[in-house]
Amino acid sequence: MEKKRTRAEELAWTRERILKTAQNLFMEKGYRAVSTREIASECGITQPALYYHFSDKESLYVAMLQGFVAKIGKRLKSVSKPTVAERLETMLEVLSEEHPSSMMMMLHDTLVEFKEENRRFIFKLWKEAYLDSFVAVFEEMKNEGILREQISPEEAARFCLLTLGQTMSTWEGKPKSLAGQFKTLVDLILHGTKKTES
């Protein structure tokens, strides 16, 4: 016979279920298209029960994003490949696998919909998990003397993430296999489009 949960365990379980459901809905439809009524209904609870855990939709989104981004940041930081190109390809694959929706939609949602304090907090999360992971790769290139002097590691990292965001937003349906999906993209990021002198 299954042991009955304590009140604290039940509350923690419900909170996690709300966060998981919210993540699925927000990532599929975007912030504006999802209501707390829909999230509560999907969880099989009432709106007041949802508001017991989260004061409003924005605070729920921020809490959901905090866990979501931390998981991605951990995966990005754990990528270990022999070459810069392979590391970047794998890191881009991680982002595309983890993001059911476009990163550009996510960024737009936070810029347009959220209070200033939450925008700052989300930017800090994004910087620590996403940007800093890519900056580290380009810092390595700089230390090896293979990053163009006029480009900073942060500029290169921002360009890489922006390029991925734009690429993902044009996908009509996410490719089933991501193997090799980013080889050309990384080649363009690292070498541009200009033919080198032979």
VENNORFEN-V47440 format. One record per residue. PHI is phi as a letter, one per 40 degrees, with the letter a starting at -180 (NA if undefined). OMEGA is omega in degrees with one decimal (* if undefined). NEAR is the number of other C-alpha atoms within 12 Angstrom. Layout:
BEGIN
phi=<PHI/PHI>
omega=<OMEGA/OMEGA>
near=<NEAR/NEAR>
END
This chain:
BEGIN
phi=<NA/c/c/c/c/c/d/c/c/c/c/c/c/c/d/c/c/c/c/c/c/c/d/d/c/c/c/c/b/g/d/c/c/b/b/c/c/c/c/c/c/c/c/g/b/c/c/d/c/c/c/c/c/b/c/a/c/c/c/c/c/c/c/c/c/d/c/c/c/c/c/c/d/c/c/c/c/c/c/b/b/c/b/d/d/c/c/c/d/c/c/c/c/d/c/c/c/c/b/c/b/c/c/c/c/c/c/c/d/c/c/c/c/b/c/d/c/c/c/c/c/c/c/c/d/d/c/c/c/c/d/c/c/c/d/d/c/c/c/c/c/c/c/c/g/b/c/d/c/c/b/c/d/c/c/c/c/c/c/c/c/c/c/c/d/c/c/c/c/c/c/c/b/c/d/c/b/c/c/g/d/b/d/c/c/c/d/c/c/c/b/g/b/c/c/c/c/c>
omega=<-177.8/-178.9/179.5/179.2/171.7/178.4/-179.4/178.7/179.5/179.2/179.4/179.5/179.2/179.0/179.3/178.9/177.4/-178.7/-178.8/178.9/179.0/179.3/-179.3/-177.3/-179.5/-178.0/179.1/-170.1/-173.3/-173.8/-171.8/-173.6/-176.4/177.4/176.1/176.9/-179.8/180.0/179.9/-180.0/178.5/179.9/-177.4/178.5/177.9/175.4/177.4/177.3/176.4/-178.5/172.9/-177.6/-176.0/-172.6/179.2/-176.5/-178.4/179.5/175.8/179.9/-179.1/178.7/177.9/-177.0/-179.5/178.8/-178.9/-177.6/179.0/179.4/179.3/179.7/179.0/179.2/-179.3/-177.5/-178.0/-178.4/179.6/179.4/-174.6/-178.0/177.8/-179.2/-179.5/178.2/179.8/178.4/-178.1/179.2/177.5/176.2/178.4/-178.8/-177.5/177.0/-173.9/-176.0/176.6/178.9/-178.5/173.4/-178.5/177.8/179.5/-179.9/178.8/179.4/-175.4/-179.6/-173.8/-167.4/-164.7/174.7/-177.1/-177.3/178.8/176.0/179.3/-179.6/-179.7/176.9/178.5/177.5/-178.9/-178.6/-176.4/-175.2/-172.9/-171.0/-176.5/178.1/178.6/176.6/-179.0/179.0/-178.0/172.4/178.4/177.5/179.2/-179.9/178.1/178.7/-177.8/173.2/179.3/-172.6/-176.5/179.4/178.0/176.7/179.6/177.1/179.3/-179.9/178.9/178.8/179.9/-178.9/178.3/179.0/177.8/-179.3/179.2/180.0/-178.8/-177.3/178.8/179.1/176.1/173.5/-176.9/178.6/-179.2/178.3/-179.6/-179.4/178.2/-177.0/-171.9/-178.6/-179.7/179.5/179.5/177.3/178.3/179.2/-176.0/-172.1/179.3/-175.6/-176.5/178.5/179.8/178.6/179.8/*>
near=<3/4/7/9/12/10/10/11/13/14/17/16/17/26/27/22/25/38/34/25/29/40/34/27/29/37/30/21/20/27/34/22/19/26/24/34/23/23/35/31/21/23/25/16/22/19/23/16/22/33/22/19/26/26/17/21/32/30/29/35/40/36/28/31/36/25/23/30/32/24/23/30/28/21/24/34/27/16/26/18/16/12/17/29/28/25/29/41/36/31/41/42/32/30/38/33/24/28/30/27/32/33/33/24/27/34/26/17/28/30/20/16/23/26/17/14/16/24/25/16/21/33/25/20/27/31/23/24/30/37/34/27/38/39/32/30/38/35/26/22/27/21/15/13/13/19/25/19/16/11/20/23/28/26/23/34/33/26/25/35/36/24/24/34/26/20/26/32/22/17/17/11/14/20/17/13/12/20/17/19/27/31/23/22/30/32/20/20/29/29/18/16/12/10/8/7/4/3>
END
